[in-house]
């Protein structure tokens, strides 16, 4: 069955924007529903001795499947909605995998590390922030959501400094690090002057870093960033895959740029070439999936995440709409080979055969769709209703 995701974040925003101009009479006739982006959860933290609110977004496909997802943790959670929209856009275009997004609230004085000379026996605020992430938040997310081993930390400004500090002191907490305009001018540039002491771990094998600065930021920000960049280029950092990006914009505008650019940098070869998708070349699609699966399996990515069922399903409908039915059947049959228990994949192949006029195979795959469908969710019930309606249309009453 042709999948409907109800509303994407962007189509919802467009509808809301349009509705605001309809006038009082038209608005009074409009039915409204809440737009649910994610959840706010409250963790009772032993580290901080208080309740900590956390924002969590899961992909649209989460409820209907069993995949495990990478997790993007955002410090200072104010760009949460923007980040979720960016992730949905990029994943929908197959630029990156779908992922869970976790918004972390601001930590009181917890992003700028305490100078070495001022440290005593008690944990510093930054120590507490690291402990909260390591011992409480990450285990909570891993225990309550289907996650894989690929974790991303994103911080901007002082959060960017904290991100770099975490990379060089606790690199195994995350796989990839996004540092937007890292604020190394803090404390009279203490952490830039002491970067050799700060950077305890230099062997950063299998880690990723993307750091960004705006060319319209203050002179001090740009000067400190240049010094950081110079130091990074002079180091031997194992197999760290990293990039420093200078882009148009000021300090505030880096919030959005670093998310988009960083995620596409980390997953630069995730996307299958558009020509191979649009040609429906199953051999090339299959080869891409196998090569990508071999690269990403160490992080716990399932091969089915690389080109999800819904995207192959959409490709099949693209060919149905073009009346290229042989290619549609080839794509949708391949989708069933990859997802043999998918009632939706069987329903879609049934439609391709029905449009082609192959009644026998149409009945076969619609009946399989019904047999595989538990009808236990709204999504499943909708497809089950479609499969049964098509069978009646084909003269199969039961």
N, C-alpha and C positions, 0 to 999 in steps of 0.2 A: 504493500500500500504506500502511496506517496506520502512521505512523512511531513507532518506539520509541527513546527516547534511552537505553535501558538504565536507568541510574540518574542522576537529577539529584543535585547535591551534597546537597540537603536530604533526599531520600528515602534516600540512603546513610547520612547521619547518623542518621536515624530508625531504620533497620534495625540499625545498629551499637549504638545506644542500647538498643533492644529486646532484642538478642541478649545483652547483658550481664546480663540478668535471667532468662535461660532456665534457668539451672542447669547443673551440670557435665555431666550425661548428655546433655541436649539440645544443649549446645554441642559436645560431642564428635562429634555427628552432622552438624554444620554444615560445609559446604565454605566455605573462606575465599579471598578474592581481594584483591589490593591495590587500594586506591582511589588513582587517579592524578589529582592535581589539576593538576600542571604539571611543569615541568622546572627543575632547577638547572643553570645553565650557568656556566662559568668563563671570564672574559675576562682575558687577560694585558694589563694596562694599562701603557702607557708613561708616562701622566700620573702615576700613583701609584707606578710601579716595583714592582708586585706583582700577584698574581692577585686578581681581584674576583669573588665569587660573585653571580650574578644569577638571580632567579626569573622564570619566564615561564609564563603561562597563555594558552591559545588557546581560543576557543569550540568547542563541540561540532560546529558546522557546518564548521569550518575545513578538515578533511581532505577533505570530500566536495564542496567547491566551489572557486570561483576569486575570491571576493569579496576586496576589500581592506578592512581594518578600522582604526578609530581605536585609539590606544594610550594607556592610562592608566599613568603612571609613579608609583610609590609610594616616597617617601623613607622610610628606616627601615622595612624590609620586614615588620615584625612583624604588621601587619594584613592580610597578603597573602591568607590563606585567607578571612577575613571579606569582603575586597573582592571576591574572585572569586565568592563566593556571592551578594553583593549585585548584582554585574554580571549574573550568570546569572538571578537572580530578576527584575530590572528588564527585562532584554532579553527574557526569556520572556514577560513581560506586555506587551511592545511599548512600554514606557515610554522606553527608550533603544535605540540600536543595539547589536548585539553588539560586543565589543571585546577586544583583547589587553590583558593586564595584566602589567606588568613591576615586580618588586620590587627596589628598589635598596638595598644594604646601608648601614648607617650610615657616614658619612664622618668620619674622625678630625678633630675641630675644624672640620669643613668646612661647617657649616650657619650658624654665626654669623659674619657678615662682620667682618673686621678693621677697627678704626677707621681713618679716613683718616690721622690723625696718626701712626699706628704702621706705616704701609706703607712698604716700601722697594722696591728693584729686583726682588727675588725675588717670584714669585707667592705670594699668600696662600692659606691652605687653601681658602677659598671660591672663589678663582680656579681652583684645581685641580679643585674639584667641578664648576664650570661647564664647564671644559675637558673633563673626563671625559664629561659628558653630551653636549656639543656635538660633540666630535671622535671619541668612541669608542662610547659606549653607543647613542645614537640612530642613528648610521650602521650599527652592527652589527644592530640590530633591523630597520631599514628594508631592509637588504640580505639578511636571512635570513628575513624574514616578509613576508606580503602586508599592507602597511600603506597607509593613505591619509594625507592631510596633517593630519588632526585629532589633535593630541597634547594630553594633559592632564597637568599636574603636580600631585601632591597631597602636601602636607606638613603635619604636625601639630606644634604647640609650636615648638621651634627650627626644625623643618622648615617650619612655617608662615611663620616669619620669612624663611627662605631662599626660599620660594615667592614672597613679596611682593618680596624683593630681586631675584629673577630677572625678575619681571613688569616692574619699573620700570627694569631695566638691560639685559635681554636678552629683550624681549617676543616676538621672533620664534622663539625656541626652542620655544615651546608655543602652542597656540591658547587653552587654558582653564587657569585656575589655581584650585586648591582650597586654601585656607589655614584650617586648624583651630586655633583659639586661638593665633594668631601671637604669638610670645614677644618682644614689643617691649620688655619690661623687661630684656632682656639687657644686660650691661655698664652697669648703672645707667641704663637707658633710653637708651643712647647713640643707637640707631637711631631712636627716636621723636623725640629732641631734634634729630637731624640728618636728618630725613626729607626735607627740601627738597633737601639735597645728595645723599641716597641716590637720589632719584627722578629719574634723568637723562632718562628718556623719559616724556613726558606724553601724547603722541598714541598712544593705544592702540586704534586702529581695528580692528574685527573681532576683538577679544579679549574673553574672558569671565573674570569673577572671582566666586567665591563664598567669603565668609569667615564664620566662625562662632565664637561664644563661648558658654560655658555660664553661666547666671545664678547658679550655685552655685560658681563659681570664686573664687579669692582676690580680695580687694579690689584688690590691686595689678594683677592680671591684668585685672579689669573696668575699672579706671581707665585703664590704658594703652590698652585696646581702645576705650574711649570717645573718647580723644584721637585715635587712629588713624581712627576712624569720622568724627569731626568734620573732620579734615584731608581725608579722601577726599571728603566732601560739599562741601567748599569748592573743589575742583579742577575744572578743565576737562580732561577726560581723553579727548578725542576721542569715538569711538563705543563706548567700553568699556561692555559690558553687565555690570553687577555688582549684587551683593546682599549685604547684611550681615544675618546671622540671629542672633537671641538665642533660645536654646533651653534647655529644662530639662536640668540635668546639671552635672557637674563637669568638671575638665580632662581626665580620662581618658575619660569617656564621649563626648567630642566626636569621638573617633577614628572611631566608627561613624556618628554622625549626619551629619558633614560629607560623607562619601562618598555616602550615600543622597540627602541633600538637594541636594548640589552637582550630582550627575549628573542628577537630575530637573530642576534649574534650567537647566542647559546645554541640555538637550533637551526643554524644556517643551512644545513643539508637535510632537514626534516622533510621539506616540501618536495614532492615528486614533480618533475618538470611538467608544466602545463600541457605541452604538446603530447606527452604520453598519456595523460588523463583524457584529453579531448579526442585523441585517436582511439581510445578504448583498447589499446594494445595490451592484452592480458599478460603476455609473456614479459613485457617490460615492467608492467605494474607489479607483477609477482617478483621479478628480480629486484626491484627497488625495495619492496617490503622485506625480502630476505636479507638484503645487504644492511638495511637500517636496523632490522631486528638484531643482527649480529653485533652491531655497534652499540646499541642501547640496552641490550639485555643485562649488562652488569649493573644497571641502575634499577632493574626490576620492571622495565617496560615490556608489556606484552606485545607481540607482533600485531595483534588486532587493534592496537591503539594507533598504529602508524597511518593506516588509511581505514578509519572506522567504517562499520557497516553502513551507517546512515549516509556517508559520503559516496560509497560505491552504489548505494541505492539511488541516490540523487543522480549519479552519472547514468545509471540504467534508465531513469525516467527522461533524462536529457535526450537519449537516443530514441526512446518511445515517442517523444514529442516531435522528433525529427523524422519519424516513420522509418528509422533505420533499425528495424526490428531484429534482424539477425545479430547485430552488434549489441543491442539491448539485452537479448537473451544470453549472449556470451558473457556479458558483464554481470548480469544478475545470477547466472549459474555459478560463476566464479565466487560471487558473494555468498552463495549457499555453501560452497565448498569451504570457505573460510569460517562461516558461521552456520554450521549445520542445524543448530537448534533454534535458529531465529525464525519465528512465525512471520515476522514482517518481511524477511527476505523471500520466503516462500510465497507470501501473498503478492509481492511485487512481480516475481517471475510468473505467477499465474496470470497477472494482468497483461504482461508482455505477450504471453501465448494467446490470451483472449483477444487482444487487439490484432494479432496476426491471423486470427481465425482458426487456430489449432485448438479445437474444443477439448480434445482428449487430454492434452497436456495441461490446459488451463484448469480443468476439473481436478487433475492429479495434484497440482501444486496448491490450489485453493483448499482441497481436502487435507493436505499435509499441514497447511497453515492453521486450519481449525484444530487438528489433532495436537499440534505443538503449543497452541495458545492456551495458557491457564486462565485467561480472563480475570486476573487478580488485581489489575490496576486499571485506571481510566484509559491509559494508553493501550493496554492489551484489549480492553473491552471495545474500544473504538475500531481496532483492526479486526477483531473477531466479528463484529457486526458487519464490516465491509466484506470479509471473506464469505460469510454466510449469504449475504445479499447477492454476491456474484455467483455463488453456486445455484441459488434459486433462479437467477437470470439465465444460467446455463442449463436449466432444466433439472437440477438436482435439488429436490425439496428437503431431504433430511440433512 
